[in-house]
Amino acid sequence: MDRAEALRVLDLPANPSRESIQSAYLRLIHKLHPDQGGSTYLAARLNEARQVLLKG
């Protein structure tokens, strides 16, 4: 996953702060986590997107 795709997955602007990345991740993971009826695929995509954005 590249940075542009990670931004789309988390629905973030081009230069998000660490706090906004984490906030977007938490908002989405609470809805899409498998324990909440979401899928493992979507949760994995959110995790990967957060990792990509927090690295860069």
N, C-alpha and C positions, 0 to 999 in steps of 0.2 A: 504494500500500500504506500503510495506517495503522499506528500504533504497536502496536495490539493484534494485528493480523495478523502483523507482524514478530516479535513475541514468540512467537506460536504457531509460526511457521516455524522459528525457532531453538530452540524448546522452552525458553524462559527464563521466570523469574518476573517479576513486575510492575516491579521496579526493579533491573535487573541493572547490575553495574559494567561499565566499559569492558573490563576483563580477562575477565569472564565472557562478554560478547558476542563478543569476539575468539576466545576458547577454543571456544565453541559453534560459531561459524562455521567455524573450522579443522577441528574434529572432523567436521562434516557435509560440508564441501567436499571433504575427503580421500576420503570415501565416494562422493559424488555427482557429482564432476567428470567431464566427458565423457571425459577421458583415462583415467579409471578405470572406464569402462563406464556412467557416469551419463548424464544428459541435459543439453543446453544449457539447457532450460527450468528444471530444478531448480537448476542452478548460478546462473542469472540471478535466480531467486527468493531464493536465499541471499544473493547480492550486494546485492540491493535491500533485503532485511531488515536486513542489517548497516548499510547506509548510513542507513536510516531511524532505527535505534536510536542510531547514533553521532552523528547530527545533534542529536538531542533530548536 
